[in-house]
């Protein structure tokens, strides 16, 4: 981690369904409600939404440069998308991000990324949205990065990036299949179905648009999370997927200073959730935090 480069993300609620954004090929002409962290040297990223009893619950990664650790937070939004409550709902000894929340089999689930734990864990809502417990029945063959499930024709599919080798974390897309959410999961191919640094790592929810399955993937060709590349395929070709490129979405200059990256596009009914990045160079506050951490570690 470069002490002189500080990346700060914020999350936005775009006032349009994801299909409309895909058709427009960008986010510039849509109204957006922004949610930002309430402390310096923190950021909010990887937003996923779930509607429950007329309210939108927005889940996201909350990262603090002081601890270099990410937890999962939820924002409860009213009908005007104002935050009425926010709370950390999932914290582990390892870094958590990408809190994909969905319903299946009559229950609500969260499938966050926690690859530094060495495994992929599925969490069941015990008391939505505040309490979650691991589902021991779930088993996946690796500690998947940015796992994105999709259910169609009575079958579960999981788009994800492998944790190794390191270069694959921004350039490889794997696809696994299972008859039930719990598995067993098997890769449709031993090799990545996509190998391309400009569009392979998942960046949000798969969705259907005009009969095609659309995958938001991250364009990491110049920088991590620099933009989103939409990949398209026919839903009936998942056993042997052939992708074509759709629109490329990036944070417009009009969103400055948060125009250095865009790496999440999540469907949430009539709205869509995104995140955009601002990059600080030579932040004295950040340098001071890292120096104090290094001194504390040296002193034991």
C-alpha positions, 0 to 999 in steps of 0.5 A: 500500500503506497503511503503517498496515494490515498484512494477515497470512495463514496457511494451513490444512488442513481435514480434509474433502473440498471437497464436504463443506465446500461442502455444510456452507456453512462451515469452522467445524465441521471440524478444521484443521491450521494452517501459519504463517510462521516470521518476523514481517511475512511471510504464507502464502496461496493454498494448492494441494495435490498428492498424490505417492507418498503425501505431500501437497505444499502449494504457497503464496505466501510474501510478505515485507513487507520486500521486498514480493515473493512467491515460491512455497514448498512444504511436504512433509507427512507422514501427520499433516500435520506439515511435514517439509520446506519450501523456496522452489521458484519465484522470479522478478523479479516477484511470484508467487502462486496456484500452481495445481499439477495433472497433465496429459499425464503430467506435473506442471504449475504455473500461478502468477499473475505478471501483473506480468511482462506474461504468463501462464507455465506451468511444468513439473516437472523434478524434482518438487517442487523444480525447475520450468522454463517451458513455451515451448509455452504461450501465453495471450492476457493476463497472467491473474490467479488462473488456474484451469484445468479439464478436461472432455469432452476440452477445457480451460477457464480461469477467470481475472480480467483484469489491466486495467482495475484495477477489473476485478481484483476484479469480473470473471471471464473464461472461455477455452477450448482443445483442448490445455493449450498452446492456442491459448486463446480467450475464450468471450466478449469480455466477462466471464462474471461482473461482480460484486465480491461473487463473480467473482475466482477463489479456488481450484480448480473442482470437481464436486459433485452433478453441478454445477461449483462455482467458489470466487470471492472476495467483495471487496465490502467488502474484498479477499478478505473471504470466498468466494462459491461459484458453480454451473453445469452442466458442459455449459453452459460454452460459454454459462455461466449461474451461480447462487449457492451457499454463502458461506464466511467465516472464523468468529469462533472463528478470531480473530484470523485472522477478517478474510478467507478467499480460497482454497478448494482441493481436495486429495483427502480434505482441503481447503486454505484461508487466513485473514487477520488485520489489524494496524493501526498496526504499529510493526514494519511502519512501521519497515520501510517507513521504512527502505525509503523512506530507502534508496531516497532515498539510492540 
